[in-house]
Amino acid sequence: MAKKKKYDKTVFQALAMVTQFGINMLVPIFICTFIGIWLDKKFGTSYIMIILFFVGALAGFRNIFLMAGKVYKDKGKDDGKN
């Protein structure tokens, strides 16, 4: 019975991590895109949104990279204790 509870805990932790990866990737892209659209309307241009979209994508990839690094770092600590 205890093994099933531990399994359920790891499944929910993995699901939470996948959700965090998605949020950490999408939020910077959406924010930068909406700011780019607003700036394009304000200045009458048509290229700021595209530039800020890529800036948001780079920020999202950076967030994912840092988060994955922390996960593997923590995983290594947990494995060393056992």
Phi and psi in degrees as GROMACS dihedral restraints (atoms count N, CA, C in turn):
[ dihedral_restraints ]
;  ai    aj    ak    al  type     phi  dphi    fc
    3     4     5     6     1   -66.0    20    10
    4     5     6     7     1   -34.0    20    10
    6     7     8     9     1   -65.2    20    10
    7     8     9    10     1   -38.1    20    10
    9    10    11    12     1   -64.5    20    10
   10    11    12    13     1   -40.6    20    10
   12    13    14    15     1   -64.8    20    10
   13    14    15    16     1   -39.8    20    10
   15    16    17    18     1   -65.5    20    10
   16    17    18    19     1   -40.0    20    10
   18    19    20    21     1   -62.4    20    10
   19    20    21    22     1   -44.6    20    10
   21    22    23    24     1   -61.4    20    10
   22    23    24    25     1   -38.7    20    10
   24    25    26    27     1   -64.0    20    10
   25    26    27    28     1   -43.2    20    10
   27    28    29    30     1   -69.1    20    10
   28    29    30    31     1   -33.8    20    10
   30    31    32    33     1   -65.0    20    10
   31    32    33    34     1   -44.4    20    10
   33    34    35    36     1   -68.4    20    10
   34    35    36    37     1   -34.8    20    10
   36    37    38    39     1   -64.9    20    10
   37    38    39    40     1   -41.2    20    10
   39    40    41    42     1   -66.0    20    10
   40    41    42    43     1   -40.7    20    10
   42    43    44    45     1   -63.3    20    10
   43    44    45    46     1   -41.4    20    10
   45    46    47    48     1   -64.2    20    10
   46    47    48    49     1   -38.7    20    10
   48    49    50    51     1   -66.9    20    10
   49    50    51    52     1   -42.1    20    10
   51    52    53    54     1   -62.4    20    10
   52    53    54    55     1   -41.1    20    10
   54    55    56    57     1   -63.1    20    10
   55    56    57    58     1   -42.4    20    10
   57    58    59    60     1   -63.7    20    10
   58    59    60    61     1   -39.1    20    10
   60    61    62    63     1   -58.8    20    10
   61    62    63    64     1   -45.8    20    10
   63    64    65    66     1   -63.5    20    10
   64    65    66    67     1   -44.2    20    10
   66    67    68    69     1   -65.9    20    10
   67    68    69    70     1   -44.0    20    10
   69    70    71    72     1   -64.0    20    10
   70    71    72    73     1   -23.1    20    10
   72    73    74    75     1   -88.2    20    10
   73    74    75    76     1   -42.0    20    10
   75    76    77    78     1   -79.9    20    10
   76    77    78    79     1   -35.7    20    10
   78    79    80    81     1   -60.4    20    10
   79    80    81    82     1   -50.0    20    10
   81    82    83    84     1   -62.3    20    10
   82    83    84    85     1   -35.0    20    10
   84    85    86    87     1   -65.2    20    10
   85    86    87    88     1   -47.3    20    10
   87    88    89    90     1   -64.0    20    10
   88    89    90    91     1   -44.3    20    10
   90    91    92    93     1   -62.7    20    10
   91    92    93    94     1   -48.2    20    10
   93    94    95    96     1   -65.2    20    10
   94    95    96    97     1   -37.6    20    10
   96    97    98    99     1   -64.9    20    10
   97    98    99   100     1   -45.1    20    10
   99   100   101   102     1   -66.6    20    10
  100   101   102   103     1   -38.0    20    10
  102   103   104   105     1   -64.1    20    10
  103   104   105   106     1   -40.0    20    10
  105   106   107   108     1   -63.2    20    10
  106   107   108   109     1   -41.7    20    10
  108   109   110   111     1   -63.0    20    10
  109   110   111   112     1   -43.5    20    10
  111   112   113   114     1   -62.3    20    10
  112   113   114   115     1   -44.2    20    10
  114   115   116   117     1   -66.2    20    10
  115   116   117   118     1   -38.5    20    10
  117   118   119   120     1   -60.9    20    10
  118   119   120   121     1   -42.7    20    10
  120   121   122   123     1   -67.0    20    10
  121   122   123   124     1   -39.8    20    10
  123   124   125   126     1   -67.3    20    10
  124   125   126   127     1   -42.9    20    10
  126   127   128   129     1   -98.4    20    10
  127   128   129   130     1    -4.5    20    10
  129   130   131   132     1    71.3    20    10
  130   131   132   133     1    29.2    20    10
  132   133   134   135     1  -103.6    20    10
  133   134   135   136     1   179.2    20    10
  135   136   137   138     1  -138.5    20    10
  136   137   138   139     1    15.8    20    10
  138   139   140   141     1  -123.8    20    10
  139   140   141   142     1   -13.3    20    10
  141   142   143   144     1   -65.2    20    10
  142   143   144   145     1   -38.4    20    10
  144   145   146   147     1   -61.1    20    10
  145   146   147   148     1   -40.5    20    10
  147   148   149   150     1   -65.4    20    10
  148   149   150   151     1   -43.8    20    10
  150   151   152   153     1   -62.9    20    10
  151   152   153   154     1   -46.9    20    10
  153   154   155   156     1   -69.8    20    10
  154   155   156   157     1   -27.5    20    10
  156   157   158   159     1   -60.0    20    10
  157   158   159   160     1   -46.4    20    10
  159   160   161   162     1   -69.4    20    10
  160   161   162   163     1   -33.9    20    10
  162   163   164   165     1   -62.1    20    10
  163   164   165   166     1   -43.3    20    10
  165   166   167   168     1   -63.7    20    10
  166   167   168   169     1   -38.8    20    10
  168   169   170   171     1   -65.3    20    10
  169   170   171   172     1   -42.1    20    10
  171   172   173   174     1   -64.0    20    10
  172   173   174   175     1   -40.6    20    10
  174   175   176   177     1   -63.6    20    10
  175   176   177   178     1   -39.9    20    10
  177   178   179   180     1   -64.1    20    10
  178   179   180   181     1   -43.9    20    10
  180   181   182   183     1   -63.2    20    10
  181   182   183   184     1   -37.9    20    10
  183   184   185   186     1   -63.5    20    10
  184   185   186   187     1   -43.5    20    10
  186   187   188   189     1   -59.2    20    10
  187   188   189   190     1   -44.6    20    10
  189   190   191   192     1   -63.7    20    10
  190   191   192   193     1   -43.1    20    10
  192   193   194   195     1   -61.2    20    10
  193   194   195   196     1   -46.3    20    10
  195   196   197   198     1   -66.1    20    10
  196   197   198   199     1   -39.9    20    10
  198   199   200   201     1   -67.1    20    10
  199   200   201   202     1   -42.2    20    10
  201   202   203   204     1   -64.1    20    10
  202   203   204   205     1   -37.6    20    10
  204   205   206   207     1   -61.9    20    10
  205   206   207   208     1   -41.9    20    10
  207   208   209   210     1   -66.0    20    10
  208   209   210   211     1   -38.9    20    10
  210   211   212   213     1   -63.8    20    10
  211   212   213   214     1   -46.4    20    10
  213   214   215   216     1   -68.6    20    10
  214   215   216   217     1   -34.5    20    10
  216   217   218   219     1   -64.0    20    10
  217   218   219   220     1   -46.0    20    10
  219   220   221   222     1   -65.6    20    10
  220   221   222   223     1   -37.6    20    10
  222   223   224   225     1   -63.3    20    10
  223   224   225   226     1   -39.5    20    10
  225   226   227   228     1   -65.4    20    10
  226   227   228   229     1   -37.3    20    10
  228   229   230   231     1   -65.2    20    10
  229   230   231   232     1   -42.7    20    10
  231   232   233   234     1   -64.6    20    10
  232   233   234   235     1   -39.3    20    10
  234   235   236   237     1   -68.6    20    10
  235   236   237   238     1   -32.0    20    10
  237   238   239   240     1   -71.1    20    10
  238   239   240   241     1   -26.1    20    10
  240   241   242   243     1   -75.5    20    10
  241   242   243   244     1   -29.2    20    10
